Amino acid sequence: MSLPEQPFVNLPRVVLHQMLNDPVEFAPLSSKLARVMVEHCGARAHPETMVRLTSDEIWHLTKVAHHADMLLLGFRASAPGRHELVVLPALEADTRFARVALAGRAQSTFVPEVRQLMLELLREPTPPRPPARHNR
């Protein structure tokens, strides 16, 4: 995702290699997802090579991305006001999200919004219904 004034916004699609010269940030990725990125896009797409800033806190990344000329790789709802880019090749991969709370620690003011976002977006898909049986 990019800020509306970044040049990528005007392109109908962006090839990953076009993004590699720009600062990119995102949350740490699993080794499986890193492997998929390299398989699809080559060695320069490995997160250790491609990413200039990483954080476990999505909130921090969105704040930095808002004030800096950086591309943010993340899920769309985490960064309102940013423009979603169509990146080729498309990366179809499973992701897992978790929220960890430490006992005795004060809750961040952003947690209620994250909880609501998780309720709205992160649902298990409904399994397909089996076809109806007809007795003859």
N, CA, C and O of each residue as an XYZ file, in Angstrom:
544
protein
N       0.854     -1.163      0.000
C       0.000      0.000      0.000
C       0.901      1.228      0.000
O       2.014      1.205      0.526
N       0.406      2.270     -0.587
C       1.201      3.486     -0.662
C       0.336      4.690     -0.333
O      -0.893      4.614     -0.318
N       1.000      5.787     -0.072
C       0.281      7.044      0.118
C      -0.279      7.493     -1.224
O       0.300      7.183     -2.266
N      -1.396      8.216     -1.219
C      -2.011      8.639     -2.483
C      -1.093      9.457     -3.390
O      -1.275      9.458     -4.607
N      -0.120     10.145     -2.821
C       0.758     10.979     -3.650
C       1.985     10.246     -4.188
O       2.776     10.840     -4.920
N       2.161      8.979     -3.846
C       3.310      8.238     -4.359
C       3.076      7.853     -5.822
O       1.934      7.626     -6.222
N       4.145      7.777     -6.626
C       3.989      7.526     -8.066
C       3.347      6.190     -8.417
O       2.730      6.071     -9.475
N       3.473      5.186     -7.560
C       2.892      3.878     -7.867
C       1.372      3.923     -7.976
O       0.777      3.088     -8.657
N       0.747      4.875     -7.325
C      -0.719      4.959     -7.302
C      -1.284      5.135     -8.706
O      -2.378      4.647     -8.990
N      -0.577      5.807     -9.572
C      -1.057      6.089    -10.927
C      -0.853      4.933    -11.898
O      -1.290      5.008    -13.046
N      -0.200      3.873    -11.456
C       0.052      2.732    -12.338
C      -1.079      1.714    -12.203
O      -1.562      1.482    -11.094
N      -1.514      1.099    -13.308
C      -2.583      0.102    -13.212
C      -2.133     -1.143    -12.439
O      -2.949     -1.814    -11.807
N      -0.856     -1.441    -12.491
C      -0.285     -2.553    -11.736
C       1.205     -2.274    -11.537
O       1.826     -1.535    -12.302
N       1.752     -2.879    -10.499
C       3.157     -2.688    -10.154
C       3.832     -4.051    -10.139
O       3.345     -4.983     -9.499
N       4.939     -4.166    -10.838
C       5.734     -5.382    -10.797
C       6.622     -5.283     -9.564
O       7.191     -4.227     -9.290
N       6.738     -6.363     -8.832
C       7.481     -6.339     -7.579
C       8.852     -5.705     -7.736
O       9.302     -4.981     -6.847
N       9.518     -5.961     -8.839
C      10.862     -5.411     -9.046
C      10.858     -3.885     -9.063
O      11.873     -3.271     -8.735
N       9.742     -3.257     -9.438
C       9.647     -1.800     -9.394
C       9.697     -1.283     -7.960
O      10.150     -0.165     -7.716
N       9.234     -2.090     -7.020
C       9.173     -1.677     -5.628
C      10.494     -1.862     -4.889
O      10.691     -1.276     -3.825
N      11.389     -2.660     -5.431
C      12.582     -3.037     -4.695
C      13.542     -1.881     -4.430
O      14.374     -1.975     -3.528
N      13.447     -0.809     -5.185
C      14.329      0.329     -4.955
C      13.727      1.340     -3.992
O      14.382      2.322     -3.641
N      12.499      1.117     -3.564
C      11.837      2.007     -2.624
C      11.856      1.390     -1.233
O      11.903      0.168     -1.092
N      11.819      2.239     -0.199
C      11.782      1.663      1.147
C      10.457      0.939      1.388
O       9.382      1.480      1.128
N      10.552     -0.283      1.885
C       9.385     -1.125      2.141
C       9.407     -1.512      3.617
O      10.468     -1.759      4.190
N       8.221     -1.561      4.221
C       8.119     -1.986      5.616
C       6.970     -2.963      5.777
O       5.968     -2.870      5.068
N       7.107     -3.885      6.691
C       5.999     -4.745      7.096
C       6.364     -5.542      8.331
O       7.515     -5.551      8.768
N       5.364     -6.212      8.888
C       5.565     -7.043     10.072
C       6.394     -8.268      9.689
O       6.408     -8.671      8.526
N       7.075     -8.851     10.653
C       7.877    -10.042     10.347
C       7.029    -11.139      9.701
O       5.878    -11.361     10.078
N       7.619    -11.807      8.733
C       6.915    -12.862      8.009
C       7.462    -14.226      8.400
O       8.605    -14.352      8.839
N       6.640    -15.226      8.236
C       7.083    -16.592      8.504
C       8.105    -17.003      7.447
O       8.175    -16.411      6.371
N       8.888    -18.015      7.766
C       9.861    -18.507      6.791
C       9.146    -19.090      5.576
O       9.667    -19.029      4.463
N       7.959    -19.654      5.781
C       7.188    -20.204      4.660
C       6.786    -19.094      3.697
O       6.938    -19.247      2.485
N       6.277    -17.983      4.215
C       5.872    -16.884      3.344
C       7.089    -16.254      2.663
O       7.009    -15.859      1.500
N       8.194    -16.158      3.365
C       9.418    -15.640      2.748
C       9.848    -16.537      1.591
O      10.264    -16.048      0.541
N       9.746    -17.850      1.785
C      10.107    -18.800      0.731
C       9.189    -18.636     -0.479
O       9.657    -18.666     -1.617
N       7.883    -18.462     -0.245
C       6.930    -18.266     -1.343
C       7.266    -16.988     -2.109
O       7.211    -16.974     -3.339
N       7.611    -15.918     -1.396
C       7.962    -14.664     -2.067
C       9.184    -14.841     -2.956
O       9.216    -14.333     -4.077
N      10.183    -15.554     -2.468
C      11.405    -15.788     -3.258
C      11.091    -16.661     -4.464
O      11.589    -16.401     -5.559
N      10.273    -17.693     -4.279
C       9.904    -18.558     -5.396
C       9.169    -17.791     -6.485
O       9.397    -18.033     -7.670
N       8.294    -16.875     -6.103
C       7.509    -16.111     -7.069
C       8.290    -14.965     -7.695
O       8.102    -14.653     -8.871
N       9.166    -14.334     -6.914
C       9.733    -13.060     -7.362
C      11.251    -12.993     -7.378
O      11.807    -11.965     -7.764
N      11.944    -14.056     -6.972
C      13.400    -14.036     -6.999
C      14.010    -13.646     -5.655
O      13.307    -13.223     -4.737
N      15.328    -13.796     -5.559
C      16.056    -13.607     -4.306
C      15.924    -12.198     -3.733
O      15.951    -12.027     -2.515
N      15.781    -11.187     -4.592
C      15.667     -9.810     -4.083
C      14.369     -9.586     -3.320
O      14.240     -8.587     -2.611
N      13.400    -10.495     -3.450
C      12.131    -10.358     -2.742
C      12.174    -10.971     -1.342
O      11.181    -10.912     -0.617
N      13.304    -11.556     -0.952
C      13.397    -12.106      0.404
C      13.244    -10.952      1.399
O      13.871     -9.907      1.226
N      12.422    -11.128      2.435
C      12.195    -10.042      3.388
C      13.463     -9.453      4.001
O      13.513     -8.251      4.266
N      14.486    -10.271      4.231
C      15.727     -9.736      4.799
C      16.429     -8.789      3.840
O      17.179     -7.914      4.273
N      16.199     -8.950      2.558
C      16.805     -8.090      1.545
C      15.902     -6.910      1.214
O      16.371     -5.779      1.079
N      14.625     -7.174      1.085
C      13.670     -6.193      0.577
C      13.221     -5.164      1.619
O      12.976     -4.005      1.284
N      13.116     -5.581      2.859
C      12.494     -4.742      3.888
C      13.510     -3.829      4.545
O      14.599     -4.256      4.927
N      13.136     -2.563      4.669
C      13.996     -1.582      5.341
C      13.589     -1.379      6.798
O      14.409     -0.984      7.626
N      12.312     -1.651      7.111
C      11.816     -1.470      8.470
C      10.813     -2.571      8.777
O       9.929     -2.862      7.971
N      10.956     -3.174      9.939
C      10.005     -4.193     10.363
C       9.673     -3.973     11.830
O      10.490     -3.466     12.598
N       8.481     -4.357     12.201
C       8.047     -4.224     13.587
C       6.933     -5.222     13.839
O       6.156     -5.545     12.940
N       6.863     -5.703     15.066
C       5.762     -6.574     15.460
C       4.484     -5.776     15.658
O       3.397     -6.351     15.718
N       4.601     -4.485     15.758
C       3.457     -3.608     16.009
C       2.981     -2.976     14.704
O       3.634     -2.084     14.163
N       1.840     -3.444     14.205
C       1.280     -2.878     12.979
C       1.035     -1.381     13.145
O       1.242     -0.601     12.215
N       0.596     -0.990     14.332
C       0.311      0.430     14.595
C       1.543      1.277     14.338
O       1.448      2.337     13.719
N       2.712      0.819     14.811
C       3.952      1.573     14.587
C       4.264      1.683     13.096
O       4.648      2.747     12.611
N       4.096      0.590     12.385
C       4.386      0.601     10.953
C       3.468      1.579     10.214
O       3.923      2.322      9.344
N       2.188      1.576     10.558
C       1.268      2.488      9.858
C       1.588      3.938     10.183
O       1.444      4.807      9.323
N       2.015      4.215     11.402
C       2.377      5.595     11.764
C       3.625      6.049     11.005
O       3.665      7.161     10.477
N       4.635      5.192     10.954
C       5.861      5.527     10.214
C       5.534      5.697      8.732
O       5.985      6.647      8.092
N       4.749      4.772      8.198
C       4.393      4.849      6.775
C       3.606      6.106      6.469
O       3.726      6.666      5.380
N       2.805      6.552      7.416
C       2.013      7.767      7.209
C       2.908      9.006      7.101
O       2.604      9.930      6.347
N       4.001      9.023      7.851
C       4.878     10.196      7.877
C       6.114     10.060      6.999
O       6.906     10.996      6.897
N       6.283      8.927      6.377
C       7.473      8.700      5.546
C       7.040      8.241      4.159
O       5.906      7.808      3.953
N       7.934      8.342      3.252
C       7.679      7.910      1.874
C       8.044      6.432      1.757
O       9.010      6.067      1.086
N       7.243      5.581      2.430
C       7.525      4.145      2.451
C       6.316      3.377      1.953
O       5.175      3.808      2.115
N       6.584      2.240      1.350
C       5.523      1.317      0.952
C       5.270      0.374      2.115
O       6.212     -0.101      2.750
N       4.025      0.107      2.392
C       3.647     -0.767      3.499
C       3.034     -2.034      2.939
O       2.031     -1.984      2.226
N       3.635     -3.174      3.261
C       3.048     -4.454      2.894
C       2.266     -4.935      4.106
O       2.836     -5.201      5.164
N       0.975     -5.042      3.940
C       0.130     -5.457      5.051
C      -1.289     -5.632      4.574
O      -1.579     -5.460      3.390
N      -2.174     -5.971      5.485
C      -3.550     -6.121      5.067
C      -4.224     -4.759      5.032
O      -3.976     -3.906      5.885
N      -5.066     -4.568      4.050
C      -5.642     -3.279      3.702
C      -6.271     -2.549      4.885
O      -6.067     -1.345      5.037
N      -7.019     -3.240      5.711
C      -7.738     -2.588      6.803
C      -6.810     -2.023      7.875
O      -7.245     -1.225      8.704
N      -5.542     -2.421      7.871
C      -4.615     -1.931      8.888
C      -4.131     -0.518      8.608
O      -3.549      0.116      9.488
N      -4.355     -0.016      7.412
C      -3.807      1.295      7.049
C      -4.812      2.121      6.265
O      -4.668      2.287      5.054
N      -5.832      2.644      6.944
C      -6.791      3.489      6.237
C      -6.083      4.714      5.644
O      -5.147      5.252      6.234
N      -6.539      5.131      4.494
C      -5.935      6.292      3.845
C      -4.799      5.941      2.906
O      -4.294      6.812      2.197
N      -4.391      4.698      2.885
C      -3.349      4.272      1.962
C      -4.006      3.594      0.779
O      -5.086      3.016      0.895
N      -3.343      3.670     -0.352
C      -3.864      3.133     -1.601
C      -3.331      1.716     -1.802
O      -2.126      1.478     -1.709
N      -4.232      0.785     -2.076
C      -3.813     -0.593     -2.331
C      -3.253     -0.694     -3.743
O      -3.875     -0.238     -4.702
N      -2.087     -1.289     -3.861
C      -1.444     -1.467     -5.155
C      -1.710     -2.863     -5.687
O      -1.729     -3.829     -4.925
N      -1.916     -2.974     -6.987
C      -2.026     -4.277     -7.636
C      -0.603     -4.681     -8.007
O      -0.001     -4.108     -8.915
N      -0.068     -5.680     -7.291
C       1.324     -6.089     -7.475
C       1.351     -7.420     -8.223
O       0.616     -8.353     -7.900
N       2.226     -7.479     -9.238
C       2.414     -8.699    -10.013
C       3.823     -9.230     -9.801
O       4.746     -8.418     -9.729
N       4.051    -10.502     -9.700
C       3.025    -11.528     -9.709
C       2.233    -11.476     -8.407
O       2.764    -11.130     -7.352
N       0.960    -11.824     -8.501
C       0.104    -11.829     -7.321
C       0.601    -12.898     -6.358
O       0.960    -14.000     -6.772
N       0.619    -12.577     -5.111
C       1.090    -13.515     -4.097
C      -0.120    -14.077     -3.364
O      -0.760    -13.383     -2.574
N      -0.418    -15.317     -3.632
C      -1.529    -16.010     -2.963
C      -0.922    -16.882     -1.882
O      -0.325    -17.918     -2.175
N      -1.071    -16.471     -0.647
C      -0.498    -17.236      0.458
C      -1.397    -17.109      1.674
O      -2.091    -16.109      1.855
N      -1.370    -18.134      2.495
C      -2.131    -18.108      3.741
C      -1.383    -17.266      4.754
O      -0.152    -17.247      4.775
N      -2.131    -16.572      5.591
C      -1.523    -15.822      6.680
C      -2.240    -16.170      7.969
O      -3.402    -16.577      7.965
N      -1.545    -16.007      9.045
C      -2.112    -16.247     10.368
C      -1.884    -14.986     11.195
O      -0.817    -14.374     11.144
N      -2.897    -14.616     11.949
C      -2.799    -13.439     12.803
C      -3.069    -13.846     14.238
O      -3.840    -14.770     14.498
N      -2.438    -13.160     15.154
C      -2.678    -13.406     16.571
C      -2.516    -12.091     17.319
O      -1.789    -11.194     16.894
N      -3.198    -12.007     18.419
C      -3.019    -10.871     19.316
C      -2.606    -11.437     20.651
O      -3.291    -12.297     21.205
N      -1.496    -10.965     21.171
C      -0.977    -11.461     22.433
C      -1.079    -10.344     23.457
O      -0.674     -9.210     23.198
N      -1.622    -10.671     24.621
C      -1.719     -9.704     25.713
C      -0.925    -10.245     26.900
O      -1.009    -11.429     27.226
N      -0.168     -9.385     27.531
C       0.636     -9.786     28.688
C      -0.108     -9.419     29.969
O      -0.578     -8.292     30.121
N      -0.211    -10.359     30.870
C      -0.904    -10.120     32.137
C      -0.223     -8.995     32.906
O       1.005     -8.920     32.962
N      -1.027     -8.129     33.492
C      -0.483     -7.049     34.310
C      -0.019     -5.831     33.534
O       0.417     -4.851     34.136
N      -0.103     -5.870     32.218
C       0.325     -4.737     31.396
C      -0.884     -3.881     31.037
O      -1.984     -4.403     30.858
N      -0.689     -2.597     30.933
C      -1.768     -1.698     30.539
C      -2.136     -1.964     29.083
O      -1.274     -2.232     28.245
N      -3.413     -1.886     28.806
C      -3.892     -2.114     27.437
C      -3.673     -0.867     26.605
O      -3.954      0.245     27.053
N      -3.177     -1.048     25.409
C      -3.001      0.058     24.477
C      -4.361      0.639     24.108
O      -5.356     -0.086     24.069
N      -4.410      1.917     23.844
C      -5.672      2.557     23.450
C      -6.154      2.064     22.096
O      -7.319      2.258     21.748
N      -5.275      1.427     21.326
C      -5.620      0.947     19.989
C      -6.238     -0.454     20.011
O      -6.805     -0.890     19.009
N      -6.135     -1.165     21.139
C      -6.598     -2.552     21.220
C      -8.080     -2.718     20.897
O      -8.413     -3.651     20.166
N      -8.993     -1.882     21.389
C     -10.398     -2.069     21.017
C     -10.634     -2.015     19.503
O     -11.468     -2.753     18.978
N      -9.911     -1.154     18.811
C     -10.045     -1.079     17.359
C      -9.510     -2.347     16.693
O     -10.086     -2.832     15.719
N      -8.422     -2.874     17.213
C      -7.857     -4.112     16.667
C      -8.821     -5.270     16.900
O      -9.037     -6.088     16.005
N      -9.394     -5.342     18.085
C     -10.378     -6.395     18.370
C     -11.540     -6.326     17.386
O     -11.953     -7.347     16.835
N     -12.068     -5.120     17.165
C     -13.193     -4.959     16.246
C     -12.790     -5.374     14.829
O     -13.552     -6.051     14.139
N     -11.614     -4.975     14.406
C     -11.111     -5.341     13.087
C     -10.991     -6.855     12.963
O     -11.348     -7.428     11.934
N     -10.492     -7.498     14.003
C     -10.360     -8.951     13.975
C     -11.731     -9.618     13.877
O     -11.890    -10.599     13.151
N     -12.717     -9.094     14.599
C     -14.066     -9.663     14.529
C     -14.671     -9.518     13.139
O     -15.380    -10.407     12.668
N     -14.386     -8.386     12.481
C     -14.969     -8.122     11.166
C     -14.273     -8.892     10.047
O     -14.934     -9.364      9.121
N     -12.968     -9.022     10.119
C     -12.211     -9.519      8.979
C     -11.638    -10.920      9.123
O     -11.479    -11.624      8.125
N     -11.334    -11.324     10.305
C     -10.590    -12.561     10.492
C     -11.504    -13.678     10.979
O     -11.399    -14.135     12.117
N     -12.383    -14.098     10.114
C     -13.316    -15.171     10.448
C     -12.947    -16.422      9.675
O     -12.426    -16.363      8.561
N     -13.231    -17.542     10.291
C     -13.046    -18.813      9.602
C     -14.080    -18.894      8.484
O     -15.236    -18.529      8.695
N     -13.695    -19.360      7.311
C     -14.679    -19.492      6.241
C     -15.724    -20.547      6.607
O     -15.421    -21.543      7.264
N     -16.935    -20.310      6.174
C     -18.013    -21.267      6.406
C     -17.814    -22.444      5.468
O     -17.663    -22.254      4.261
N     -17.814    -23.680      6.015
C     -17.618    -24.831      5.123
C     -18.805    -24.978      4.177
O     -19.932    -24.645      4.546
N     -18.567    -25.469      2.969
C     -19.667    -25.637      2.017
C     -20.651    -26.680      2.527
O     -20.268    -27.649      3.183
N     -21.911    -26.469      2.218
C     -22.947    -27.417      2.614
C     -22.931    -28.594      1.648
O     -22.759    -28.415      0.442
N     -23.112    -29.801      2.186
C     -23.163    -30.964      1.283
C     -24.411    -30.888      0.413
O     -25.422    -30.321      0.827
N     -24.349    -31.453     -0.783
C     -25.525    -31.418     -1.662
C     -26.691    -32.166     -1.026
O     -26.501    -33.151     -0.314
N     -27.889    -31.685     -1.294
C     -29.095    -32.314     -0.747
C     -29.274    -33.696     -1.379
O     -29.047    -33.875     -2.576
N     -29.677    -34.655     -0.570
C     -29.907    -36.014     -1.069
C     -31.386    -36.162     -1.410
O     -32.255    -35.726     -0.655
N     -31.651    -36.758     -2.511
C     -33.031    -37.016     -2.946
C     -33.309    -38.510     -2.815
O     -32.582    -39.337     -3.366
N     -34.350    -38.840     -2.095
C     -34.742    -40.255     -1.967
C     -35.641    -40.633     -3.139
O     -36.560    -39.894     -3.493
N     -35.376    -41.756     -3.718
C     -36.186    -42.212     -4.842
C     -36.861    -43.493     -4.518
O     -37.591    -44.033     -5.348
